[in-house]
Amino acid sequence: MPPTILDSHIHLWPSTATSPKDHAWMTPGLPLAKRHGVQDYAAATAAAPVRLAGFVYVETDRHVPSASVDLRPGSSLGEGDVEAELRAWARAPLEEFAFLRRVVEGRVQEGDGARGDDGAMLKGMVIWAPFHVQEEVFGTFLRLARDVLGEEAWARVVGFRLHLTREPWLTSERRYLLQGRTAEEVKSIIGNERFVRNVKFACGKEERRLAFDVGIDAHRDGIEALEAVVALIEGVEEEEGVNFVLNHLCKPDLSTPTWPSFPRWQACMGRLSSHLNVYMKLSGALNEFAPSAAPASVDAVLDTLRPYLDCVLQSFGAHRVLFGSDWPVCNVGGPKGEARNWGFWVVVVERYLEEKGLSEKDKEWVWAKSAAAAYGIKELR
């Protein structure tokens, strides 16, 4: 019987958000610099022999004009001025929220790449928020986000992500994600008490536990950056109500079978998995291979990934491992192109789960239930 999948990691953007003023990383000629809507995703998944129950949208690193914004309520700026400054600084992220609201409410516009009923597939949204700003400003941003999203879309916010990154397929290195920074930069960002307080404030609600998605690149940023993330997570107690969801296996170096940092990466997985509020996504692998060694077959992918997948499955267990496609980024490095890379990754994961002899019940967790648990999506738990 084909698996029922809740895809825990996809990205969407309309045709109106394909320039550097909307996404600084969308440089001319980049394969991803075109519309990627729900209908495009539906076309990419249609050929795979699965039942798609829905997906979790993950923010797309919309452009902001500076790394931070220095606003101090109660000083020279009044409350209205703070909101106006925030609206100007976070113009592109707020436009992302407006796009998501149109999809959820079925009021899609030309260029959104969606139909009026596509919002039903959007089971949850992991949105961007500036966790590094002053607490008062952060609270104002969350109120703005709720206002722009509207109540129906806000109810589908299941988590947040802040992310300083560079990707191997990008020419621009000006990104606001935890990836793409030195270990010292990562430590200074996430080790800041203000950052930690904002994470607890946004995610640790008693009435609605939200997730914090962690994007870290252990390969390019150094294993020390991942170890800094481990320290952050260990400093937030489980009872404080925050679920941490690790993206893309934390991006190990897949370009070599003898990555020197593998033992330290493995140790990090052991430390992270000891906390029951930490989850891991099986996602983002296809574009991590060196271009000269891009695998062309399922067997070739598994030959490289097996040590990492074995470690993750053994450490976290099936109930805290999530399937995610990282669509459309999976199209950049995979061997089957835009039409078939999504299905290719499904086959890779399916083959691996069969190889490990997982029960049908445990497979259900990897394909859908773990994501529903991590993000609090009740209808699929």
Backbone torsions as a table, in degrees:
resi	resn	phi	psi	omega
1	MET	NA	132.0	-178.0
2	PRO	-65.5	145.9	-177.7
3	PRO	-70.0	150.9	170.2
4	THR	-93.9	122.8	-171.0
5	ILE	-114.7	131.4	163.2
6	LEU	-107.5	104.0	-176.8
7	ASP	-73.2	114.3	-170.9
8	SER	-85.1	1.8	-174.8
9	HIS	-157.4	94.0	170.8
10	ILE	-134.1	161.7	178.4
11	HIS	-122.5	147.5	177.6
12	LEU	-137.3	148.2	168.7
13	TRP	-157.8	148.1	-179.6
14	PRO	-81.3	172.4	179.4
15	SER	-67.7	-16.7	179.0
16	THR	-82.6	1.1	-177.0
17	ALA	-128.3	47.6	-175.4
18	THR	-120.5	24.6	178.1
19	SER	-120.8	164.9	-179.9
20	PRO	-60.9	-21.5	178.8
21	LYS	-74.4	-16.1	177.3
22	ASP	-102.4	-43.8	174.0
23	HIS	-130.3	110.8	-176.2
24	ALA	-60.0	-24.9	-177.6
25	TRP	-82.5	-7.4	-179.3
26	MET	-84.3	76.4	179.3
27	THR	-78.5	154.4	-179.0
28	PRO	-55.9	134.9	178.9
29	GLY	89.4	-10.2	178.6
30	LEU	-64.9	131.8	-177.2
31	PRO	-57.7	-27.7	-177.7
32	LEU	-84.6	-6.1	-175.2
33	ALA	-81.3	60.7	173.9
34	LYS	-155.1	170.5	-177.1
35	ARG	-58.9	136.9	169.8
36	HIS	-134.8	94.8	-177.2
37	GLY	-107.4	-179.4	-179.1
38	VAL	-60.0	-38.1	179.8
39	GLN	-67.3	-34.4	175.9
40	ASP	-67.0	-40.3	176.5
41	TYR	-64.1	-42.5	178.9
42	ALA	-60.4	-38.9	178.2
43	ALA	-65.8	-37.9	-178.9
44	ALA	-70.6	-27.5	-177.3
45	THR	-96.0	-11.3	-170.6
46	ALA	-62.8	-34.0	-174.2
47	ALA	-79.7	-16.1	-177.0
48	ALA	-77.3	139.8	-178.3
49	PRO	-80.9	66.8	-178.5
50	VAL	-137.3	166.2	170.1
51	ARG	-106.0	114.2	-178.5
52	LEU	-89.6	111.3	-178.2
53	ALA	-82.9	-17.7	-178.6
54	GLY	151.0	-172.0	-178.2
55	PHE	-147.7	161.5	172.3
56	VAL	-107.3	123.3	177.7
57	TYR	-81.4	135.7	176.5
58	VAL	-120.0	134.7	-174.7
59	GLU	-51.3	155.8	-170.3
60	THR	-112.6	20.9	177.4
61	ASP	58.0	59.4	177.5
62	ARG	-64.6	153.6	-175.4
63	HIS	-67.5	134.3	164.5
64	VAL	-125.7	145.6	-170.9
65	PRO	-72.2	-17.1	178.4
66	SER	-149.8	160.2	-176.2
67	ALA	-64.5	-27.0	-179.2
68	SER	-147.2	172.9	177.8
69	VAL	-135.9	127.4	-173.4
70	ASP	-102.3	93.1	179.6
71	LEU	-122.3	134.8	-176.7
72	ARG	-127.4	96.4	177.9
73	PRO	-58.2	141.8	177.9
74	GLY	89.7	-6.0	177.6
75	SER	-104.6	-116.7	-177.6
76	SER	-78.8	-14.9	-179.1
77	LEU	-107.4	132.4	172.1
78	GLY	-80.2	172.5	-176.8
79	GLU	-60.4	-41.9	179.0
80	GLY	-64.0	-36.4	178.7
81	ASP	-66.3	-39.0	178.2
82	VAL	-60.4	-45.1	-180.0
83	GLU	-64.0	-41.2	179.7
84	ALA	-64.3	-42.0	178.6
85	GLU	-64.9	-40.4	178.6
86	LEU	-64.9	-41.7	178.9
87	ARG	-60.2	-38.9	179.8
88	ALA	-71.2	-44.3	-177.4
89	TRP	-67.4	-40.8	-175.7
90	ALA	-102.4	33.4	-177.7
91	ARG	-54.3	-51.1	-175.0
92	ALA	-67.3	-45.1	175.1
93	PRO	-59.8	-38.1	178.8
94	LEU	-67.8	-33.1	173.9
95	GLU	-66.8	-33.5	174.2
96	GLU	-60.5	-42.8	179.0
97	PHE	-63.3	-40.5	179.2
98	ALA	-63.1	-39.0	176.5
99	PHE	-61.8	-46.5	179.8
100	LEU	-62.9	-38.8	178.1
101	ARG	-61.7	-41.6	179.0
102	ARG	-61.6	-40.4	179.4
103	VAL	-65.4	-47.0	-177.6
104	VAL	-63.5	-43.5	-175.5
105	GLU	-85.0	-4.4	178.4
106	GLY	74.1	22.4	179.4
107	ARG	-106.7	49.7	-172.4
108	VAL	-70.5	152.4	179.7
109	GLN	-111.9	165.0	174.4
110	GLU	-59.0	131.6	-178.4
111	GLY	97.7	-10.2	179.2
112	ASP	-75.9	-20.4	179.9
113	GLY	70.5	31.4	-178.0
114	ALA	-142.6	159.0	173.1
115	ARG	-104.5	169.6	-175.0
116	GLY	-62.2	-25.9	-178.2
117	ASP	-100.9	7.2	-176.3
118	ASP	-71.5	-20.1	-178.7
119	GLY	-60.5	-22.5	-179.7
120	ALA	-64.2	-26.0	-179.8
121	MET	-79.9	-18.0	-178.4
122	LEU	-83.8	94.8	-173.6
123	LYS	-84.1	-22.5	-179.8
124	GLY	-164.3	158.0	-179.3
125	MET	-131.7	129.1	171.4
126	VAL	-103.1	110.6	-171.5
127	ILE	-107.3	165.3	179.0
128	TRP	-83.7	146.0	171.3
129	ALA	-152.7	147.7	-177.6
130	PRO	-85.8	81.8	-174.2
131	PHE	-66.3	-12.4	-174.4
132	HIS	-90.6	-5.2	-175.9
133	VAL	-87.3	172.6	178.5
134	GLN	-57.5	147.8	-175.5
135	GLU	-56.7	-40.7	-178.8
136	GLU	-64.7	-40.3	178.9
137	VAL	-68.3	-38.9	178.8
138	PHE	-61.4	-44.0	177.8
139	GLY	-61.7	-38.9	177.1
140	THR	-63.9	-40.1	178.7
141	PHE	-62.2	-43.4	-179.9
142	LEU	-62.9	-37.3	176.6
143	ARG	-65.7	-40.4	176.0
144	LEU	-61.8	-44.8	-179.3
145	ALA	-59.6	-44.5	179.8
146	ARG	-63.7	-39.8	-179.6
147	ASP	-65.8	-44.3	-177.8
148	VAL	-70.5	-39.5	-179.1
149	LEU	-71.0	-33.4	-173.8
150	GLY	81.1	161.3	-171.3
151	GLU	-64.8	-38.4	-177.4
152	GLU	-65.7	-45.2	179.0
153	ALA	-73.3	-38.1	178.6
154	TRP	-59.3	-34.5	179.3
155	ALA	-65.5	-18.0	178.8
156	ARG	-97.5	3.2	172.7
157	VAL	-71.4	117.3	-177.0
158	VAL	-112.4	-4.5	-179.7
159	GLY	-179.7	179.8	-178.4
160	PHE	-132.7	157.9	173.6
161	ARG	-144.9	132.7	166.9
162	LEU	-124.6	137.5	-156.6
163	HIS	-155.4	117.1	176.7
164	LEU	-107.8	107.6	-165.7
165	THR	-139.2	161.0	156.4
166	ARG	-132.8	145.3	179.4
167	GLU	-109.5	151.6	-177.2
168	PRO	-64.1	-20.9	-177.2
169	TRP	-96.8	5.5	-179.3
170	LEU	-102.9	149.6	173.0
171	THR	-94.1	-24.5	-179.7
172	SER	-89.5	138.5	178.9
173	GLU	-110.1	7.8	-178.9
174	ARG	-93.1	91.8	-175.1
175	ARG	-134.5	150.5	177.3
176	TYR	-111.0	80.5	178.0
177	LEU	-145.0	165.5	179.5
178	LEU	-71.8	-22.1	174.6
179	GLN	-74.4	154.2	174.5
180	GLY	84.3	16.8	178.8
181	ARG	-121.5	159.0	174.1
182	THR	-71.3	163.4	178.8
183	ALA	-59.4	-38.3	180.0
184	GLU	-66.1	-38.2	177.3
185	GLU	-64.5	-43.6	178.8
186	VAL	-60.9	-43.7	180.0
187	LYS	-61.5	-41.0	-177.7
188	SER	-69.1	-30.4	179.8
189	ILE	-76.0	-58.0	-172.2
190	ILE	-84.0	-13.1	176.6
191	GLY	-85.2	-5.6	179.7
192	ASN	-72.4	131.7	-177.4
193	GLU	-60.7	-34.6	179.1
194	ARG	-61.6	-43.2	178.8
195	PHE	-58.8	-48.6	-177.7
196	VAL	-64.7	-41.0	178.6
197	ARG	-62.8	-40.2	179.7
198	ASN	-66.9	-36.9	176.2
199	VAL	-61.1	-46.8	-179.5
200	LYS	-64.9	-38.8	-178.6
201	PHE	-65.8	-43.5	-175.8
202	ALA	-77.1	-37.3	-170.2
203	CYS	-103.8	-28.1	-172.0
204	GLY	-91.4	48.1	179.3
205	LYS	-80.5	135.9	179.9
206	GLU	-63.2	-39.8	-175.0
207	GLU	-81.1	-17.2	-175.1
208	ARG	-157.6	95.6	-177.9
209	ARG	-73.8	123.7	-179.4
210	LEU	-110.6	164.5	-177.1
211	ALA	-101.7	154.8	169.7
212	PHE	-117.2	113.1	179.6
213	ASP	-80.7	132.4	-176.3
214	VAL	-112.1	115.6	173.6
215	GLY	-107.5	113.9	-178.5
216	ILE	-137.7	144.0	-176.1
217	ASP	-113.7	93.0	-176.3
218	ALA	-68.9	-21.1	-179.8
219	HIS	-76.6	-61.6	-172.3
220	ARG	-81.4	-29.2	-177.4
221	ASP	-91.4	-13.3	-178.5
222	GLY	98.6	146.4	-177.7
223	ILE	-63.2	-22.4	178.8
224	GLU	-63.4	-32.7	178.3
225	ALA	-65.1	-41.3	176.7
226	LEU	-64.9	-40.7	179.1
227	GLU	-63.7	-31.0	175.5
228	ALA	-67.4	-38.7	176.9
229	VAL	-64.4	-41.1	177.0
230	VAL	-57.4	-44.1	179.8
231	ALA	-62.8	-39.5	177.0
232	LEU	-60.0	-49.7	-176.7
233	ILE	-65.0	-39.3	178.8
234	GLU	-65.6	-20.9	179.9
235	GLY	-86.2	-6.0	177.8
236	VAL	-108.6	110.5	-175.6
237	GLU	-66.1	146.9	-178.0
238	GLU	-59.9	-34.7	-177.3
239	GLU	-72.7	-6.7	177.9
240	GLU	-80.8	-2.3	166.3
241	GLY	87.2	21.9	-179.8
242	VAL	-110.7	125.3	169.5
243	ASN	-92.8	132.3	176.0
244	PHE	-105.5	128.9	179.7
245	VAL	-118.8	115.4	-177.3
246	LEU	-86.1	127.7	-178.0
247	ASN	-87.9	142.4	160.9
248	HIS	59.1	36.4	179.6
249	LEU	59.5	16.2	-175.2
250	CYS	64.4	23.2	173.4
251	LYS	51.2	67.8	172.3
252	PRO	-72.0	168.6	-179.8
253	ASP	-81.2	105.7	-179.2
254	LEU	-94.7	4.1	-177.4
255	SER	-82.3	-9.3	-179.4
256	THR	-141.6	141.6	177.5
257	PRO	-76.1	-7.3	-177.3
258	THR	-125.8	55.1	178.4
259	TRP	-61.0	119.3	-176.5
260	PRO	-60.5	-26.6	-177.1
261	SER	-88.5	4.3	-178.0
262	PHE	-56.0	-44.9	-179.9
263	PRO	-59.9	-36.9	179.0
264	ARG	-73.0	-37.9	174.4
265	TRP	-59.9	-44.1	179.8
266	GLN	-61.5	-41.6	178.6
267	ALA	-64.1	-38.1	177.3
268	CYS	-62.7	-40.5	178.5
269	MET	-61.9	-39.8	178.4
270	GLY	-63.7	-43.7	179.1
271	ARG	-65.8	-44.4	-178.2
272	LEU	-65.6	-42.7	-175.5
273	SER	-70.1	-14.7	177.9
274	SER	-71.3	-11.8	177.0
275	HIS	-100.9	121.0	-173.0
276	LEU	-71.2	-9.1	177.9
277	ASN	-96.2	15.1	-179.6
278	VAL	-115.1	131.6	-177.7
279	TYR	-124.5	159.9	179.9
280	MET	-129.1	135.0	176.9
281	LYS	-94.2	133.9	166.8
282	LEU	-85.6	89.3	-173.3
283	SER	-157.5	165.7	168.5
284	GLY	71.7	13.0	-174.6
285	ALA	-81.9	-34.7	-169.2
286	LEU	-61.2	-32.3	-179.0
287	ASN	-95.8	13.5	177.7
288	GLU	-97.7	-9.5	178.6
289	PHE	-75.6	148.3	175.3
290	ALA	-61.5	136.3	-177.7
291	PRO	-53.6	-34.2	-178.5
292	SER	-76.0	-11.9	-177.8
293	ALA	-127.6	30.0	-179.8
294	ALA	-63.3	125.4	-177.2
295	PRO	-71.9	143.4	-177.2
296	ALA	-105.4	-5.3	-176.1
297	SER	-138.4	162.2	176.7
298	VAL	-60.5	-43.1	-179.6
299	ASP	-60.9	-40.1	-179.2
300	ALA	-66.6	-38.7	176.5
301	VAL	-63.0	-46.9	-177.2
302	LEU	-66.9	-33.1	177.8
303	ASP	-57.8	-36.5	178.9
304	THR	-83.0	-42.6	-172.1
305	LEU	-78.9	-21.2	-169.7
306	ARG	-52.1	-46.1	179.4
307	PRO	-60.2	-35.9	-178.8
308	TYR	-74.5	-43.4	179.2
309	LEU	-66.2	-39.6	177.8
310	ASP	-59.6	-44.3	-179.0
311	CYS	-63.8	-45.1	-178.1
312	VAL	-65.1	-47.0	-178.1
313	LEU	-65.6	-40.9	178.9
314	GLN	-66.9	-37.5	-176.3
315	SER	-76.1	-51.3	-172.8
316	PHE	-91.3	-28.4	-175.2
317	GLY	78.9	159.5	-174.9
318	ALA	-60.7	-27.0	-175.6
319	HIS	-79.5	-4.2	176.0
320	ARG	-131.2	23.4	174.7
321	VAL	-115.9	129.2	-173.7
322	LEU	-115.0	135.1	169.0
323	PHE	-75.3	134.0	173.2
324	GLY	-146.3	144.2	-176.3
325	SER	-95.9	-26.3	-171.1
326	ASP	59.1	35.3	175.5
327	TRP	-72.0	140.8	1.4
328	PRO	-91.5	5.7	-178.6
329	VAL	-62.4	-28.8	178.3
330	CYS	-61.8	-17.9	179.4
331	ASN	-74.5	-19.7	-172.8
332	VAL	-73.6	-42.0	-174.5
333	GLY	-108.8	-8.8	-177.5
334	GLY	-76.3	162.6	-173.8
335	PRO	-87.7	-5.8	-170.1
336	LYS	-110.3	0.6	176.1
337	GLY	80.8	179.0	-174.7
338	GLU	-60.5	-34.4	-174.7
339	ALA	-75.3	-24.8	-169.3
340	ARG	-132.6	-1.9	-178.4
341	ASN	-65.5	-37.0	178.6
342	TRP	-58.6	-49.3	179.9
343	GLY	-65.5	-32.7	177.4
344	PHE	-62.1	-44.0	179.9
345	TRP	-66.5	-36.9	175.6
346	VAL	-58.3	-43.7	-179.3
347	VAL	-65.5	-39.4	177.2
348	VAL	-57.7	-49.8	-179.0
349	VAL	-66.1	-42.6	-179.8
350	GLU	-60.4	-45.2	179.4
351	ARG	-61.8	-41.1	-178.9
352	TYR	-65.9	-44.3	-179.4
353	LEU	-63.4	-36.8	175.5
354	GLU	-65.3	-43.5	-179.2
355	GLU	-58.7	-37.6	-177.5
356	LYS	-83.3	-4.9	176.9
357	GLY	70.9	31.0	179.4
358	LEU	-66.2	145.3	176.0
359	SER	-69.7	162.8	178.0
360	GLU	-60.9	-35.9	179.0
361	LYS	-65.3	-43.4	178.9
362	ASP	-66.8	-36.3	176.3
363	LYS	-61.3	-39.1	178.6
364	GLU	-59.3	-35.5	178.1
365	TRP	-66.6	-46.5	-179.2
366	VAL	-62.4	-43.5	-175.2
367	TRP	-73.3	-31.4	-173.2
368	ALA	-150.4	-45.5	-169.1
369	LYS	-68.7	-33.3	178.9
370	SER	-64.9	-40.8	177.5
371	ALA	-64.5	-41.1	179.1
372	ALA	-63.5	-37.3	178.6
373	ALA	-71.1	-44.9	-178.1
374	ALA	-61.4	-38.5	-174.4
375	TYR	-103.9	2.9	176.8
376	GLY	67.4	36.2	179.3
377	ILE	-91.7	97.0	-166.8
378	LYS	-65.3	-35.5	-173.6
379	GLU	-67.2	-15.6	-177.1
380	LEU	-115.4	7.7	-177.8
381	ARG	-80.7	NA	NA
